[in-house]
């Protein structure tokens, strides 16, 4: 079986452990945690230890900014 999360085209997905980072992002955009874009728990790119309610940081390569960081809320 192929591990999709290790494919070169799949950006880095990591669980945000630091609550201050999450609070900073939420206050910057004036949103609540539930307003973050969603990602399903069954998404093969997620780390195995990701649980419903976790916030995931996704770091993508970008032509204009070198790296683009986005956040997603894990749902069932």
C-alpha positions as CSV (number, residue, x, y, z in Angstrom):
1,X,0.0,0.0,0.0
2,X,1.3,3.5,-0.9
3,X,1.6,6.1,1.9
4,X,0.1,9.1,0.3
5,X,1.3,11.5,3.0
6,X,4.9,10.8,1.8
7,X,4.3,11.7,-1.8
8,X,6.3,14.7,-3.1
9,X,3.2,16.6,-4.2
10,X,1.5,16.4,-0.8
11,X,2.3,19.4,1.4
12,X,3.5,19.1,5.0
13,X,0.6,18.5,7.4
14,X,1.3,18.9,11.2
15,X,-0.8,19.2,14.3
16,X,-0.6,22.6,15.9
17,X,0.2,21.9,19.6
18,X,0.7,25.6,20.6
19,X,-2.6,27.2,21.7
20,X,-1.1,30.6,21.4
21,X,-0.4,30.1,17.7
22,X,-4.0,29.0,17.2
23,X,-5.3,32.0,19.2
24,X,-3.1,34.3,17.1
25,X,-4.5,33.0,13.8
26,X,-8.0,33.2,15.0
27,X,-7.6,36.8,16.3
28,X,-5.8,37.9,13.1
29,X,-8.8,36.9,11.0
30,X,-11.4,37.6,13.7
31,X,-12.9,34.1,13.5
32,X,-13.7,31.3,15.8
33,X,-12.1,27.9,15.7
34,X,-15.3,26.5,14.1
35,X,-14.9,29.0,11.2
36,X,-11.6,27.5,10.0
37,X,-11.7,25.5,6.8
38,X,-12.3,21.8,7.5
39,X,-10.4,18.7,6.7
40,X,-11.8,15.2,7.2
41,X,-10.2,12.9,9.7
42,X,-10.1,10.2,7.0
43,X,-7.9,12.4,4.7
44,X,-4.8,10.3,4.0
45,X,-2.4,13.3,4.3
46,X,-3.2,13.8,8.0
47,X,-0.8,12.6,10.6
48,X,-2.0,9.3,12.2
49,X,-2.3,10.9,15.6
50,X,-4.6,13.7,14.4
51,X,-8.0,13.7,16.2
52,X,-11.3,15.4,15.7
53,X,-11.0,19.1,16.9
54,X,-7.3,19.4,16.2
55,X,-6.0,22.3,14.1
56,X,-3.6,21.3,11.3
57,X,-0.9,23.6,9.8
58,X,-0.3,22.9,6.1
59,X,2.8,24.4,4.6
60,X,2.7,24.6,0.8
61,X,5.3,25.8,-1.6
62,X,4.3,29.0,-3.3
63,X,5.7,30.8,-6.3
64,X,5.1,34.3,-4.8
65,X,5.8,33.9,-1.1
66,X,8.2,30.8,-1.0
67,X,5.8,29.1,1.4
68,X,2.1,29.5,2.2
69,X,0.8,28.4,5.5
70,X,-2.9,27.5,5.9
71,X,-4.8,26.0,8.8
72,X,-7.6,23.4,8.9
73,X,-9.9,22.0,11.6
74,X,-10.1,18.3,11.7
75,X,-13.7,16.9,11.6
76,X,-15.3,13.5,11.4
